[in-house]
Amino acid sequence: MSKSMTTKITPQPGILDIELYVGGKAPAQGVANSVKLSSNENPHGPSKAAREAYRAQADFLAVYPSSDHGALRAAIADVHDIPAENIICGNGSDEIISFLCNAYAGIGDEVLFTEHGFAMYRICAQIAGATPVEVPENNRVTDVDALIAGITENTKIIFVANPNNPTGTFVDSSELARLAAAIPQQCLLVLDSAYAEYVEGYDGGASLVTAFDNVVMTRTFSKVYGLGGLRVGWAYAPQAVIDVLARMRGPFNVNVAALAAAEAAISDREYLDKCLIENKKWSNYLVTELNALGIQCDPTFANFVLARFASEEEANAAERALAENGLIIRKVGSYNLPQCLRITVGKGVDCQRIISVLRQFQEARA
Ligand SMILES: *Cc1c(COP(=O)(O)O)cnc(C)c1O
């Protein structure tokens, strides 16, 4: 009998039900010009100021990071015009999602999200021992009425990503306000605003956090700020929630280089604007060209598009054709979208390569 079959060491109930998170694939070895468009990373990388701030920390690596993240929180507070004491930083926003589930949901509790919701909601609910509950979307758009209908006396947390991943769709603030007003006061609404920067004039739900005692907004440096590799995220939350999360957080959960780079990144508004302009240009191009090729695609509010094929088999064949040409994109079968492929908006040349490969693909099938 193998060692693992005799072990008496067992995890908490539910842990072995968790399906491993599968991230975006990395570029294939040996394929020329391979490019990763599978994890919604900024194809232009972080601002020069952020890279310099990161390098400058190389001379101070023996020293523990700031435990209160004061400088980074001040920079965030300044840009978003919110109080620094209501901000908490995490090792990616994933860590904050995990803190929220562990703090507010347990065995017998329900964590609510939509049918194509971000994978970490389910995983973190399961880690906490809670029951993940999915409600339908309305043609790939968050359906506030379905969320309200899904609330039971056991619902403790509702997660809404807006813009949503992997659909790229968006509901406006008035819909979120309607949701916040409708939920029971003992139920927490978490607005995951990982892609909020891409929506002009959208505050990511910050004003709802200010207005309600039970609304939290999470943000990340992994997407438009181009720092996915460093793992920095943050939340804006009511004081009572901050007091809870502060107790769960490891004192040094964000490292020195990440803190310095994130502070520089959020302060470089000029670079942010440039990235947003490029993204708008090439996301429009992808949506228009995909539709022209007969591949359905909703308008996107983020830095990726969701291409809808006639069938799962077609989507898989298109994924293979793109991979053979060095274009690595994301299959989204695990998001209940097996006939779709999620494509990160890359540099212009790479978006053109995507369309060129898919044009040949469609012609070969016609
Ligand atoms: C990418 C993403 C995040 C960010 O995760 P980090 O841990 O901050 O890298 C959070 N929510 C959604 C919906 C995302 O797509």
The ligand as an SDF file (V2000), in Angstrom:
LIG
                    3D

 15 15  0  0  0  0  0  0  0  0999 V2000
   -7.4400   39.2070  -12.2840 C   0  0  0  0  0  0  0  0  0  0  0  0
   -8.5940   39.2980  -11.3740 C   0  0  0  0  0  0  0  0  0  0  0  0
   -8.4150   39.5990  -10.0330 C   0  0  0  0  0  0  0  0  0  0  0  0
   -7.0640   40.0090   -9.5400 C   0  0  0  0  0  0  0  0  0  0  0  0
   -6.4410   39.0810   -8.7980 O   0  0  0  0  0  0  0  0  0  0  0  0
   -5.0500   39.4500   -8.0980 P   0  0  0  0  0  0  0  0  0  0  0  0
   -5.0030   38.4470   -7.0240 O   0  0  0  0  0  0  0  0  0  0  0  0
   -5.1430   40.8440   -7.5920 O   0  0  0  0  0  0  0  0  0  0  0  0
   -3.9990   39.2760   -9.1430 O   0  0  0  0  0  0  0  0  0  0  0  0
   -9.5130   39.6790   -9.2170 C   0  0  0  0  0  0  0  0  0  0  0  0
  -10.7520   39.4970   -9.6970 N   0  0  0  0  0  0  0  0  0  0  0  0
  -10.9640   39.2360  -10.9990 C   0  0  0  0  0  0  0  0  0  0  0  0
  -12.3620   39.1060  -11.4930 C   0  0  0  0  0  0  0  0  0  0  0  0
   -9.8910   39.1140  -11.8640 C   0  0  0  0  0  0  0  0  0  0  0  0
  -10.0950   38.8320  -13.1510 O   0  0  0  0  0  0  0  0  0  0  0  0
  1  2  1  0
  2  3  1  0
  2 14  2  0
  3  4  1  0
  3 10  2  0
  4  5  1  0
  5  6  1  0
  6  7  2  0
  6  8  1  0
  6  9  1  0
 10 11  1  0
 11 12  2  0
 12 13  1  0
 12 14  1  0
 14 15  1  0
M  END
$$$$
